[in-house]
Amino acid sequence: MRAMYLLDPGRRDLLRPAVDAGVDTVITKAAAVTGELAGACARLGIRLLGSVACFSDHAEPAERRREDLRPVDQHGRVWEPMEWYHGIVPTDSDYVDDLVERCAALAGRPLDGLVLDFIRWPLHWELELRDGAVPRQSSFDARTLALFAARHPGAVAGRGPQWTGFRCEIITDVVRRISQRVRPGTWLGAFVVPAEGPRRRELTGQDIGRWRPWLDAVLPMTYHAILRQPPELIAARSREVTAAFGRPVTPMVQVTASHAVSRGYDWGPPITDTDFATAVQLAGESWCLFPGEGMDAGRWHVVSQNTDRTGKREAQG
């Protein structure tokens, strides 16, 4: 997969330069996909995938946000939003039922597949995984604690393998239910937090090795500038995620840190042309540019060169 993520599904002007550079897939918010975008992608031979915000309602109007499902820390305090992020606890059965049906309805739109986003326990990883940050713990709400106690009598919530295993079970079960509801016939992937395996399972419940029967692909969110890391992060996390998932993965390549594109949020230091070229090269033969709105002629040229190089390697193989 050689993909581009669009924050704005109305930017159909980006499709032609993307195709010319070797992009074969566009990803954008599933609920925002229009017939115009779907038609333009179809005419250009581009696969169109829609992302679904599973356990975050940051894009919802305030009156539609589920304040009763906010995560609770180990001291009993309800989380405050961090930047734009409004996390949702994944243990409410009614919410999960609605999510499964929402995915089924979205799969019926003019889409070639879905990508599960925020398919995890709450964590604003873009800030909380930076060096020196202390990730918040979640969720010690009454519903989650009661469910944990029922499954693991006598175990201590908040630490130990039973707590981590419980959190992984919850997320894996949601992935399974969505997959069984929308497949066969719908391509299904998921975004993965770019923490190392044990830490990813502990913080987010993403045990991706258990997702393999239910998904076609995973996309590690290797936004190196956001995490204030060098581009080499992309190769390191891709290797680890590939080994855990058991098949090739599609790493994300951060295109820009510009406030004009990030809507003023902190996406890290500027990404130089050299850093971008290195990031694309390290991503290898499968990648997703994020976001497409940050591309310009020079960066499309870099992508085109890399596509030509990897395409030749594929042909020779």
C-alpha positions in Angstrom: 0.0 0.0 0.0 1.2 3.5 -0.9 -1.3 5.8 0.7 -2.1 9.4 1.6 -4.2 10.5 4.5 -6.4 13.5 3.9 -7.5 15.6 6.8 -9.9 17.4 4.4 -11.8 15.1 2.1 -12.6 18.0 -0.1 -9.0 18.3 -1.3 -9.5 16.4 -4.5 -6.8 18.6 -6.1 -4.3 16.5 -4.3 -5.4 13.2 -6.0 -3.7 13.7 -9.4 -0.2 14.6 -8.0 -0.6 11.7 -5.6 -1.3 9.2 -8.4 1.5 10.6 -10.5 3.9 10.0 -7.6 2.7 6.4 -7.1 0.0 6.7 -4.4 -2.6 3.9 -4.8 -4.7 4.5 -1.7 -6.4 7.5 0.0 -7.5 7.4 3.6 -9.8 10.0 5.2 -12.5 10.1 7.8 -15.2 7.6 6.8 -18.1 9.7 7.9 -16.9 12.7 5.8 -16.5 10.8 2.5 -18.5 12.4 -0.3 -19.7 11.0 -3.5 -17.5 13.5 -5.3 -14.3 12.2 -3.6 -15.4 8.6 -4.1 -16.0 9.2 -7.8 -12.7 11.0 -8.3 -10.8 8.2 -6.7 -12.6 5.6 -8.8 -11.8 7.5 -12.0 -8.1 7.6 -11.0 -8.0 4.0 -9.9 -7.3 4.8 -6.3 -8.6 2.7 -3.4 -10.6 4.8 -0.9 -10.5 3.8 2.8 -12.4 5.5 5.6 -11.0 5.9 9.2 -13.3 5.4 12.1 -12.7 7.1 15.5 -13.5 4.2 17.8 -12.8 5.4 21.4 -12.5 9.1 20.9 -15.3 11.7 20.3 -13.0 14.7 19.8 -14.7 15.5 16.5 -18.2 15.4 17.9 -20.1 18.5 18.8 -19.9 19.2 22.6 -23.6 18.2 23.1 -23.0 14.8 21.6 -19.9 13.8 23.6 -20.2 11.0 26.1 -19.0 12.7 29.3 -20.1 9.6 31.3 -17.5 7.6 29.4 -14.4 9.7 30.3 -11.4 7.8 31.7 -10.7 8.0 35.4 -7.2 8.0 36.8 -5.9 5.9 39.8 -6.9 8.7 42.2 -10.5 8.8 41.0 -10.1 12.0 39.0 -11.9 12.2 35.6 -9.5 13.1 32.8 -9.5 16.6 31.4 -9.1 16.8 27.6 -5.5 17.2 26.4 -5.2 19.4 23.4 -8.0 18.2 21.1 -8.2 14.7 22.5 -11.3 13.4 24.3 -10.8 9.7 25.1 -13.5 7.2 25.7 -13.4 4.1 28.0 -14.0 0.9 25.9 -16.0 -1.0 28.5 -19.5 0.3 28.0 -21.4 -2.4 26.2 -24.0 -0.1 24.7 -21.3 2.2 23.3 -19.4 -0.8 21.8 -22.7 -2.2 20.3 -23.3 1.2 18.6 -19.7 1.3 17.4 -20.0 -2.1 15.8 -23.1 -1.0 14.0 -21.6 2.3 13.1 -18.7 0.5 11.3 -21.2 -1.7 9.5 -23.1 1.3 8.3 -19.9 3.1 7.2 -18.7 0.0 5.4 -21.8 0.4 3.2 -20.8 3.8 2.0 -18.8 4.2 -1.3 -15.6 2.9 0.4 -13.2 0.1 -0.3 -12.5 -0.5 3.3 -12.2 0.9 6.9 -9.3 1.7 9.1 -10.0 1.6 12.9 -8.6 4.6 14.6 -8.4 5.2 18.4 -8.9 1.5 18.8 -7.3 1.5 22.3 -7.6 2.5 25.9 -7.3 6.3 26.3 -3.9 7.8 25.7 -2.9 11.1 24.0 0.2 9.3 22.8 1.4 12.2 20.7 2.3 14.1 23.9 2.4 11.3 26.5 5.0 9.1 24.7 7.5 11.9 24.3 10.8 11.5 26.3 10.3 12.7 29.8 6.5 12.5 29.8 4.6 10.4 32.3 1.6 8.8 30.6 -1.7 9.1 32.5 -3.3 5.9 33.8 -6.8 4.7 32.9 -9.4 3.7 33.6 -10.4 3.3 37.1 -14.1 4.1 36.5 -16.7 2.0 38.4 -17.8 0.1 35.3 -14.3 -1.0 34.3 -13.3 -1.9 37.9 -16.4 -4.0 38.3 -15.8 -5.9 35.0 -12.1 -6.5 35.9 -13.1 -7.8 39.4 -15.6 -10.2 37.9 -13.1 -11.6 35.5 -10.1 -11.6 37.9 -11.3 -11.9 41.5 -8.8 -10.8 44.0 -6.4 -9.2 41.4 -5.2 -5.7 41.8 -6.4 -3.1 39.3 -3.8 -0.9 37.7 -0.8 -3.2 37.7 0.4 -6.7 36.9 -0.1 -9.0 34.0 -3.8 -9.6 34.8 -4.6 -5.9 34.4 -2.7 -5.7 31.1 -4.2 -8.9 29.9 -7.7 -7.7 30.7 -7.2 -4.4 28.8 -5.8 -6.3 25.8 -8.8 -8.7 25.9 -11.3 -5.8 25.8 -9.7 -4.2 22.7 -9.1 -7.5 20.9 -12.8 -8.4 21.4 -13.9 -5.1 19.9 -11.6 -5.7 16.9 -13.1 -9.2 16.5 -16.7 -8.0 16.7 -16.2 -5.3 14.1 -14.4 -7.6 11.8 -17.1 -10.3 12.0 -19.7 -7.6 11.4 -18.2 -6.0 8.3 -16.3 -8.9 6.7 -16.1 -10.6 4.3 -16.2 -8.0 1.6 -14.7 -5.1 3.5 -11.0 -4.5 3.7 -10.2 -3.7 7.4 -7.1 -2.2 9.0 -6.2 -0.4 12.2 -3.9 2.3 13.4 -1.3 1.3 16.0 0.3 3.4 18.7 4.1 3.7 18.1 5.2 2.5 21.5 7.3 -0.6 21.8 5.3 -3.9 22.2 5.2 -4.4 26.0 4.6 -0.7 26.6 2.0 -0.6 23.9 0.0 -3.4 25.4 0.3 -2.0 28.9 -0.7 1.6 28.0 -3.3 1.0 25.2 -4.4 -2.7 25.2 -3.2 -3.1 21.6 -2.0 -6.7 21.4 -1.6 -6.7 17.7 -0.5 -10.3 17.4 -4.0 -11.3 18.4 -5.5 -9.1 15.8 -4.1 -11.0 12.8 -7.2 -13.2 12.2 -9.4 -10.1 12.1 -7.5 -7.5 10.1 -6.0 -7.1 6.7 -3.3 -4.7 7.8 -2.0 -2.4 10.6 -0.6 1.0 10.3 1.9 2.1 13.0 1.6 5.8 13.6 5.3 6.6 13.3 5.0 10.4 13.3 8.7 11.0 14.2 8.5 14.8 14.5 5.5 14.7 16.7 7.4 12.3 19.1 10.5 14.5 18.7 12.4 11.5 17.3 14.6 11.1 14.2 13.2 9.4 11.1 14.9 6.2 12.1 11.9 5.7 14.5 9.9 4.6 11.4 12.2 1.6 10.6 12.5 0.5 14.2 8.8 0.5 15.0 7.9 -1.0 11.6 10.2 -4.0 12.3 8.8 -4.6 15.7 5.1 -4.2 14.6 5.8 -6.5 11.6 7.2 -9.2 13.8 4.3 -8.9 16.2 1.5 -8.8 13.6 3.1 -11.5 11.5 2.8 -9.8 8.1 4.0 -6.6 6.4 2.7 -3.3 7.8 2.2 0.2 6.5 4.0 2.8 8.6 2.9 6.4 8.6 5.2 9.1 7.3 4.8 12.5 8.8 4.9 15.1 6.1 4.9 18.4 8.0 4.8 20.0 11.4 3.4 23.3 10.1 0.8 24.9 12.4 -1.1 25.9 9.3 -1.8 22.2 8.7 -1.8 21.0 12.3 -4.5 23.6 13.2 -2.1 25.1 15.7 -1.4 21.9 17.7 2.1 20.7 18.6 3.4 18.4 15.8 7.0 18.8 16.8 9.9 20.6 15.1 9.9 21.5 11.4 10.5 18.5 9.1 13.4 19.4 6.7 13.6 18.1 3.2 16.4 15.8 4.2 14.4 14.4 7.1 11.4 13.8 4.8 13.5 12.1 2.2 15.0 9.8 4.9 11.6 9.1 6.3 10.2 8.0 3.0 13.2 5.8 2.3 13.1 4.2 5.7 9.4 3.4 5.3 10.3 1.1 2.4 7.7 -0.2 -0.1 4.5 0.4 1.9 3.7 3.7 3.6 1.0 6.3 4.2 1.8 10.1 3.9 0.3 12.1 6.7 -1.2 14.5 5.9 -1.5 14.9 2.2 -2.2 18.6 2.8 1.5 19.1 3.7 2.8 17.9 0.4 4.4 20.2 -2.2 6.1 19.7 -5.6 9.4 18.9 -4.0 8.1 16.3 -1.7 6.0 14.7 -4.4 9.3 14.4 -6.4 10.9 12.6 -3.4 8.0 10.2 -3.2 8.0 9.5 -6.9 11.7 8.7 -6.9 11.3 6.3 -3.9 8.3 4.7 -5.6 10.4 4.2 -8.8 13.2 2.7 -6.8 11.1 0.3 -4.7 8.9 -0.6 -7.7 12.0 -1.7 -9.6 13.1 -3.7 -6.6 9.7 -5.4 -6.5 9.9 -6.2 -10.2 13.4 -7.7 -9.8 12.2 -9.8 -6.9 
